[in-house]
Amino acid sequence: MKIKILITLFIIIWIGLIVRVFHLAVQSNDYYESLSENNSIKSELTAPVRGEILDRNNEPVAINELGFKIAFAPHLTKGKDRTLLDKEIAYLRTMIPTLDADKIAKTYIQEDSYYNHSFIDVVDFISHETIIPLYSILNLRGTVKISPSPKRLYPYGLVGAHLIGYVAKANQKEIDADSSLKLLGHVGKNGIEKYYNGYLQGVAGERRIKVNAHNVEIEEIGRSATQENHNLVLNLDMRLQNFITQAFEKRVGTIIVMDIHGAIYAAGSYPEYDLNTFVSGISPEEWNALMTSVDSPFTNKMINGLYPPGSTIKNNMGLLYITSGVWNENTTIMSTGSMRLGNRTFRDWKKNGHGATNITKAIVESCDDYFYQGSLQVGIDRMSNGIFRMGLGKKTGIDLPNEFIGTVPSRAWKREKFHKPWFQGETLNTSIGQGDLLVTPMQIAQQTALMATGLLPVPHIAKMIGNTPNTPVPLDVLTPQEKAKLPIIQNAMRGVCNEPGGTARAYVSTRFPIAGKTGTAQTTGISQTVKNRLNEKDMEYLKRSHAWFTTYGPADNPQFIVTVMVEHGGHGGEATGGIVSSIYNKLDELGYIKKPKPASDTASVQVTP
């Protein structure tokens, strides 16, 4: 019996061994063959060249400077032994003495490990002129690898910085979100560079090679090309962009020049900063200076600056008033210079008032009394709902990252945010663009286009994405009644710049009539005990009002929007009228203003059959 049991166990063991051998030799053959192939075949990714950015005249705005990067072979360190690494660094510095040995060593040691079998980048960029005489010598050294590495260059430096943006080294969070950045190294961090980063950076190519056990290449067995040179053409004209930068010199604020369809021809947030300082890495001192400056040069004021719109909101409010069913274009109030509500006096900017005032005069002369009284008749709900429908309190849709939405105050907004009731005094403040109403300059430019054409355009900087035109569809946001009465507001805006009493008339000197609205947005409350206001020029700088002037032109044939906001600039027209005028005249000089043809040119011509 014992012999039978032993024989049975012996047979079972042998059957098990035979099954295992069969599994390893036959059934697992594909698995181990694949594993063997992976050990002998490597993939090398090829970084694509980042697409260039051009203005509408094909002038380069962001280009790639030709250069190279240097990498060392892995395993040049063994524990704390840096002998081989130091030897390679010393050799490299005999060729290029300006290289930083400590930086190279630190970069290499961070990446070197027993498990890493790839070359380690130690120098990100060396210019073409420097490396070419040394290329063949360095390439003969098996421990050194030279490969192309273009560097982003911004020919215009600081001009248009907040629109164009910049590229810089990708951080770990960005690499985790997009694995291709481990290869590319750099990523768009701001502006157009960031918004269109996925398109501009292209797609990496792949090279498959066979290597031996010593990681030495034997042959190339396959290759896929990079998808690169994804160029982007902008609506910007850098001649105009240069011009507005010079026109705004030593001021803080923003300029937006946009056609009525939303194409941005020039725009700036001031002060600006040099984009090239970010490509190779900005110093802590430079970064702190940007971040702590009282003028906030790193903030894109066009879309991230939140300001009270002041009297620029009166165009929208006026249109809502005369279509409310409560007031109309013939409603006239008596402006005395102030309005009493409870225990508070709401004052007009004009001490003795404007006298009998209808909607046209209220906009031309910027009469606060008219809007105070009208707001109590129309009510905050209709006012806030109306301007929200017209596009305030939401993104304009511009092709820039991180756009702010601003604030449109209302009963529901205050209840949700502060858990407090709404007061009538807040309605009066909102009616003249003060209080909690906050907008971005881009929103005001968009609103001005709405007043000029009856449609709300989507601002856009990119003109062509590859071979595809970028033409966002404007939004139809006005009611039929508002469209019917819009000419009343347009006529008043024309009067602002051209009629006696117009708040901008004394400051406008354009070659053709324009239409617009000034705004003087207070940044500091004025005590009720103050009887006579200080002149803006006599106030401390940070207590002065923000100066607005938003316009369209020509007045009778709208083509362009020009919006200017000067932080703490004082009176809207006085601080901005000269800048706005010079921009329209420059647009005309550059041939962008299309004038009606003389009657003789458009007369019909009889053709004899």
Phi, psi and omega in degrees: 000318181296322180295320179297320180295317180297318179296319180297315178298318179300316180296317180299316181297316180294321177299317178300317180295319180296318179298317181295318178297318178299318180297315182289321186277331187244298186294325182268009183301315181298319181298310184288330176294318177296318180297320179296320180295320180296329179286338185248347180243127181242154174251130175245121179274142178250123182289134176284157175278128182296139180297148178275158177245128184237154174275182186296340178260016180065024172280133182291132179251324175219120185230178180246121177276127183291131178195190183220159172243157182241134178232149176254152175295152179287167172067034174275354175241147176227098186068236179266002180278111182253018187304309182295319180296313181298327178295316180293320179296316180298318179297315181297323182285340173291332178276317182230088187297339185283352182291147181269107184297317181297319180294319179297314181298316180297316180298317183293312184299327179297329185259341185283134176201166181299329185271350181269121180246012181257153175299148185248122179293126180241340176227118186287323186209128170230134185297155179303317183296326182284318190276330186304315179294339184256353191303309184293325180292312182293326183291339178283346181272118186295340182269358181240138179231126178251129179218154181300142179207086180293150181242136181292137180225135180248100187301332184265004175062250184271347184292122180073023187304317186285340175276312187287318184076193184207166172251152177206176182300136178287139175270176186295324179298319179291323179293321179297326181281333181217100186298337180296340181290340176296325177279314186288323177085319184243154183213152176295130185252341185200164173059208179302323179303323180277315185300319181255024185303314182303323179283313185296322187285343177073195182234134183294149171269167182227138177236120180259126183230155176259132180235159177268187184296340179264014178065027177263133183293133178257312180201160173265130184245358178180156181205139171237137187286152174287152171254107190218186182057042175281083184284153181234127178255129183261162172285346184299144167248111186293342173294315178290323179298316176299319183297314183291330177296318178290323182293332184263012186309135176065015174249164177242130180152218185205154174229138174228125176241114189221143174281170187292348178266359176102355180289124181275113179272332176194147177194150180207148172244126190238143001287161180258180179217154183285118182296329186294339181291342184268342188295314182265355181113121182274147181285154178304324181294315179295319180297314180297323179296320178293318187282335184257355180297136179295339180272359176048061182295337182276350179274129175279094185295339180297321184236348180244354175274127179250121185225151168293133184284348183058215187288353177297339181282349185293336175299310180295313181298319180299318179296321178293322180298310188281356175245013186280342187085352177260313174244162173219185185294345180264353180296130182234135177242164176257113180270120182252354180107349178198162179221131181265129176222111185063233181260018183235144177254126177260117189262149172274155178296333179264114191306318183262008176082182185246001182073208180296124188223127172253188185298320182296311180295325182298323179278317181302313183262359180057054183284113179292321182307317182301316184283328173302305185295320180295325183296326179288334178278319184278320177092149184295328182297312180293324180294308183292320178297322182293311183287334174293317178298327180282356173119355178278155182077014177210166182290145176285337182093010180299149181278064173223147182282154170063041178290137177274158182257344182078194182222127169249104184288149178202174178301312183296319179300314182291321179296318182287322186276319187243352182057041180228157179282163179272143178244151182299327179300329178290328176296316179297316179299317181297325184297335180248018174077030178240194180072227185269358179288120181230138182225166170260153176304326179295324177295321179293321176298318179296319179296324179293322175297323177298317179292329182284326190236343185086359178237149181261105183282160173262112179300138180211138183266321180285133177263315180227127174255096190069238178259009184256121177295143177257098185229080179299146181277129178293158183261139178262098190248347183274149175284161177305321180292321178295321178296321181295325184259002178302323178304333178295317178292319180298319178297320179293320179295328175294321180294328178306322186261348191228343185259154173304135182090347178296133187293345180247355189303320184288347187247359183260131179220060181267162181282353180210157181294140173237169178232151181183191178210130175272163175207137176237098189265115182294140176252347182226132178294148179252125183301146178295339181280346180283120181270320181242118180292146171289148170294141182307322183293338182269355179277160170299146187308310185287354177260354179287156179286156171281138183258124179245146166208112181242134193217163165225155182197158350298156186299323184267354180210071188304130178229325184228152173249131172234117180240129180231134175227122179251117178297130179053037183273347181091225183293133186305304184294318183295319184281337190238343186302318180294321180294312181300315181299316182295327180290316178298321179293326176291319176302319179293317180298323181279357176086016182273340179273114179269118183262150179300143178286145175303153183305324182295332181281336186256000180294145182290147180245128180281130180249127179281124180295000000 
